[in-house]
Amino acid sequence: MPFRKHPLNIGQLFDWHTTLRRQTVMYLDRPFDLAPEAGVRHGAEELARLVRDFSARLYAAGARPGDRVAVVKDNHYDVFLCSAAAARIGAVPAQLAGQNSPEAHRVMLERLDPKVLVTTPDVLAQAAAAGVKLVEPRVRVLLLGERDAVEEVPENTVTLAELAGAERAPESYRSPEQPQLIMHSSGTTGVPKLVVHSGETLLGGVAAMEQIPFPVVASKHNDVVGISVSFAHGRIASWTMGQFALAPRRLVMISRHELDVAARMIGEHRPTTLEACPNIFQYWEELADEKPDLFRQVRLYAGTFDAIHERTVRTFLRASGRRFPVWGQSWGQSEVGPMCIAVFTRGRLSKGGKKGGGPEKAVTNSIGWTVPGLAKVKVVDPETGRTMPRGKPGIMMVASKGRCLDYLGESDRHAEKVRGRWWNTGDIGELGRFGELRLVDREVDIIPGMSGVELETLLLDRLPRASDVTVLGVPDGPPVPVLSMRDDTLDPQEWREATVGLPELAEPHLVPWHEVPRTATWKVRRLELRERVLGARHGVGTGRWT
């Protein structure tokens, strides 16, 4: 099969991998739901075979070119294998994280109107328990599991095993400018939006950048690359292309984020680079404190999807046994891809400010500089659209080669965020003297006169036993801190000392970590948390560009 430098269709990625001079090998924390009998080690040929085989089963289930195929399953890399298989036969896959609520799944599936729903027993069981009917009988359900694992199997269901031996499906690839993959936004403010990408926006500029062997941040042939994220996120497409091109020694896929699973996989494979969602790293701080040897080989940590806090970065850089470990933090959105990259080192964090009083500005509020040739960012007044002076906060607008085509079923919402070539991120930030960008807050979460993200960073630093801190702005009083403590207790004196020199804060609310509502990428669902804690969903921000 002839390819250009890299394919612009996810359905061709795995075949492309088999043609490269160097290839990588994938190791899993558990077998794929797509191929439970195939074990936990997969080379290039085996991955390509799995995609071909599943495309045949999808075709046998009724999927055809132009149809939508919804993939709603437990977190694992095979979410993307399913999508590649659908793209191989010209269908348009939609990746929906199984961690969303059944009610959110129902709304998104109604917008999608898929021909086939690929799902797992756990997703069906959660929907049944919530009294939610995910799809209408006309939708074929392809179950990755056994029928007897579910009390109520939807009408028109066929299992993976029942389609074994299906004839090879005819290949049919959509052109690069057509819709090719649908993923959803994080959903921190409600039902996630369905983000439509083409081959050009998904695998064009953004994924091409991932293949460049930049010093420090790019994978090397002797690297062991660990990753623990939501594999339903669109980032996994560009990540896959980049790792296939750079061909590290092995890829370690950690689909479950529990401490015991992470410890087992990291201990067994000893990654030299490790990527996870920021709040997953934050949750793993306990591992880094108690078992720092697990991270001795890590030369590069990579955080994506959300803001990161200084304590987390400091903890993991300290655990590394490398002489000069680096933390790379990217800022981006599903709609436009990555926009900025910041790099943190032990030295940079040590200059953050005096201990006890806290730094005047948190070092990790820096989101770095835009990547030349990939994106441009400007900061504007939210009302007038005029460019703000350096050092003054405003809405961050981005121009990117990776901007999505639309929000499926919500085109008016998409149009509201477009201004010519500029995209309204809905984030408040400021531009520094030398072009460095600093994140202040999401507009919907804004706290007048301060940065909630920065307050959270400072409080985490001053509360060593806190596993999470969320600060909620309210219209008629001081911000309300919501704390998750490792032992679910907080001494009043401990709190008084932690807030010395900070803006006025309301009395804190204690919420156990596992009761904090989170998205698939472990971002806090702030509106839902606000409603639980304060009995009201609305803060100070307008939420116009969420």
QUIGILIN-V817033 format. One record per residue. N is the residue number from 0. RES is the residue in one letter. PSI is psi as a letter, one per 20 degrees, with the letter a starting at -180 (none if undefined). Layout:
# QUIGILIN-V817033
N|RES|PSI + N|RES|PSI
This chain:
# QUIGILIN-V817033
0|M|p + 1|P|p + 2|F|q + 3|R|a + 4|K|h + 5|H|q + 6|P|q + 7|L|k + 8|N|p + 9|I|h + 10|G|i + 11|Q|i + 12|L|g + 13|F|h + 14|D|h + 15|W|g + 16|H|h + 17|T|i + 18|T|i + 19|L|q + 20|R|g + 21|R|p + 22|Q|r + 23|T|r + 24|V|p + 25|M|p + 26|Y|p + 27|L|q + 28|D|i + 29|R|q + 30|P|q + 31|F|q + 32|D|h + 33|L|h + 34|A|m + 35|P|h + 36|E|i + 37|A|j + 38|G|a + 39|V|j + 40|R|p + 41|H|p + 42|G|a + 43|A|g + 44|E|h + 45|E|g + 46|L|g + 47|A|h + 48|R|g + 49|L|g + 50|V|g + 51|R|g + 52|D|g + 53|F|h + 54|S|h + 55|A|g + 56|R|h + 57|L|g + 58|Y|g + 59|A|h + 60|A|i + 61|G|i + 62|A|p + 63|R|r + 64|P|p + 65|G|i + 66|D|q + 67|R|p + 68|V|o + 69|A|p + 70|V|o + 71|V|o + 72|K|r + 73|D|q + 74|N|p + 75|H|r + 76|Y|h + 77|D|i + 78|V|g + 79|F|h + 80|L|g + 81|C|g + 82|S|g + 83|A|h + 84|A|h + 85|A|g + 86|A|h + 87|R|h + 88|I|j + 89|G|j + 90|A|r + 91|V|o + 92|P|q + 93|A|p + 94|Q|o + 95|L|p + 96|A|p + 97|G|i + 98|Q|i + 99|N|q + 100|S|q + 101|P|h + 102|E|g + 103|A|h + 104|H|g + 105|R|g + 106|V|g + 107|M|h + 108|L|h + 109|E|g + 110|R|h + 111|L|h + 112|D|m + 113|P|q + 114|K|h + 115|V|p + 116|L|o + 117|V|p + 118|T|a + 119|T|r + 120|P|h + 121|D|g + 122|V|g + 123|L|h + 124|A|g + 125|Q|h + 126|A|g + 127|A|g + 128|A|h + 129|A|i + 130|G|k + 131|V|p + 132|K|o + 133|L|g + 134|V|r + 135|E|r + 136|P|h + 137|R|i + 138|V|p + 139|R|p + 140|V|p + 141|L|o + 142|L|p + 143|L|m + 144|G|a + 145|E|q + 146|R|h + 147|D|i + 148|A|i + 149|V|p + 150|E|g + 151|E|o + 152|V|p + 153|P|q + 154|E|q + 155|N|k + 156|T|q + 157|V|q + 158|T|r + 159|L|g + 160|A|h + 161|E|i + 162|L|j + 163|A|q + 164|G|j + 165|A|q + 166|E|q + 167|R|p + 168|A|q + 169|P|p + 170|E|q + 171|S|o + 172|Y|p + 173|R|q + 174|S|q + 175|P|h + 176|E|i + 177|Q|q + 178|P|p + 179|Q|h + 180|L|p + 181|I|p + 182|M|r + 183|H|q + 184|S|r + 185|S|h + 186|G|k + 187|T|h + 188|T|j + 189|G|b + 190|V|p + 191|P|q + 192|K|q + 193|L|o + 194|V|p + 195|V|p + 196|H|q + 197|S|r + 198|G|h + 199|E|g + 200|T|h + 201|L|g + 202|L|j + 203|G|d + 204|G|g + 205|V|g + 206|A|h + 207|A|h + 208|M|h + 209|E|i + 210|Q|i + 211|I|p + 212|P|m + 213|F|q + 214|P|q + 215|V|g + 216|V|i + 217|A|q + 218|S|q + 219|K|r + 220|H|h + 221|N|j + 222|D|q + 223|V|o + 224|V|o + 225|G|q + 226|I|p + 227|S|n + 228|V|a + 229|S|o + 230|F|i + 231|A|i + 232|H|q + 233|G|h + 234|R|h + 235|I|h + 236|A|g + 237|S|h + 238|W|g + 239|T|g + 240|M|g + 241|G|g + 242|Q|h + 243|F|h + 244|A|g + 245|L|h + 246|A|m + 247|P|r + 248|R|g + 249|R|q + 250|L|p + 251|V|o + 252|M|o + 253|I|n + 254|S|h + 255|R|p + 256|H|j + 257|E|q + 258|L|g + 259|D|h + 260|V|g + 261|A|g + 262|A|g + 263|R|g + 264|M|g + 265|I|h + 266|G|h + 267|E|h + 268|H|i + 269|R|m + 270|P|q + 271|T|h + 272|T|q + 273|L|p + 274|E|p + 275|A|r + 276|C|q + 277|P|g + 278|N|i + 279|I|g + 280|F|g + 281|Q|g + 282|Y|h + 283|W|i + 284|E|h + 285|E|h + 286|L|g + 287|A|h + 288|D|g + 289|E|h + 290|K|m + 291|P|h + 292|D|h + 293|L|h + 294|F|j + 295|R|h + 296|Q|i + 297|V|p + 298|R|h + 299|L|p + 300|Y|q + 301|A|p + 302|G|p + 303|T|r + 304|F|i + 305|D|r + 306|A|q + 307|I|q + 308|H|q + 309|E|g + 310|R|h + 311|T|g + 312|V|g + 313|R|g + 314|T|g + 315|F|h + 316|L|h + 317|R|h + 318|A|h + 319|S|q + 320|G|j + 321|R|q + 322|R|g + 323|F|m + 324|P|q + 325|V|q + 326|W|o + 327|G|p + 328|Q|p + 329|S|q + 330|W|p + 331|G|a + 332|Q|q + 333|S|h + 334|E|h + 335|V|i + 336|G|a + 337|P|q + 338|M|h + 339|C|q + 340|I|p + 341|A|q + 342|V|p + 343|F|p + 344|T|r + 345|R|g + 346|G|g + 347|R|h + 348|L|h + 349|S|i + 350|K|j + 351|G|h + 352|G|r + 353|K|q + 354|K|q + 355|G|g + 356|G|i + 357|G|q + 358|P|q + 359|E|h + 360|K|p + 361|A|p + 362|V|h + 363|T|i + 364|N|i + 365|S|p + 366|I|j + 367|G|b + 368|W|q + 369|T|q + 370|V|o + 371|P|p + 372|G|i + 373|L|g + 374|A|q + 375|K|q + 376|V|p + 377|K|q + 378|V|p + 379|V|r + 380|D|p + 381|P|h + 382|E|g + 383|T|h + 384|G|j + 385|R|q + 386|T|p + 387|M|q + 388|P|q + 389|R|p + 390|G|i + 391|K|p + 392|P|q + 393|G|a + 394|I|p + 395|M|p + 396|M|q + 397|V|q + 398|A|p + 399|S|q + 400|K|i + 401|G|k + 402|R|p + 403|C|r + 404|L|h + 405|D|r + 406|Y|o + 407|L|p + 408|G|i + 409|E|l + 410|S|h + 411|D|h + 412|R|h + 413|H|g + 414|A|h + 415|E|h + 416|K|i + 417|V|p + 418|R|n + 419|G|c + 420|R|i + 421|W|q + 422|W|p + 423|N|o + 424|T|i + 425|G|j + 426|D|q + 427|I|p + 428|G|a + 429|E|q + 430|L|p + 431|G|r + 432|R|h + 433|F|k + 434|G|j + 435|E|p + 436|L|q + 437|R|p + 438|L|p + 439|V|g + 440|D|r + 441|R|q + 442|E|h + 443|V|h + 444|D|j + 445|I|q + 446|I|o + 447|P|p + 448|G|j + 449|M|r + 450|S|o + 451|G|h + 452|V|g + 453|E|g + 454|L|g + 455|E|g + 456|T|g + 457|L|g + 458|L|h + 459|L|h + 460|D|h + 461|R|i + 462|L|n + 463|P|h + 464|R|i + 465|A|p + 466|S|i + 467|D|q + 468|V|p + 469|T|p + 470|V|p + 471|L|p + 472|G|q + 473|V|q + 474|P|h + 475|D|k + 476|G|a + 477|P|q + 478|P|q + 479|V|o + 480|P|p + 481|V|o + 482|L|p + 483|S|o + 484|M|q + 485|R|h + 486|D|j + 487|D|k + 488|T|q + 489|L|p + 490|D|p + 491|P|h + 492|Q|h + 493|E|g + 494|W|g + 495|R|g + 496|E|h + 497|A|h + 498|T|j + 499|V|p + 500|G|i + 501|L|r + 502|P|r + 503|E|p + 504|L|q + 505|A|r + 506|E|p + 507|P|q + 508|H|p + 509|L|p + 510|V|p + 511|P|q + 512|W|g + 513|H|i + 514|E|i + 515|V|p + 516|P|p + 517|R|q + 518|T|a + 519|A|h + 520|T|j + 521|W|j + 522|K|q + 523|V|p + 524|R|n + 525|R|h + 526|L|g + 527|E|g + 528|L|g + 529|R|g + 530|E|g + 531|R|g + 532|V|g + 533|L|i + 534|G|j + 535|A|q + 536|R|i + 537|H|p + 538|G|c + 539|V|h + 540|G|r + 541|T|h + 542|G|j + 543|R|h + 544|W|k + 545|T|none
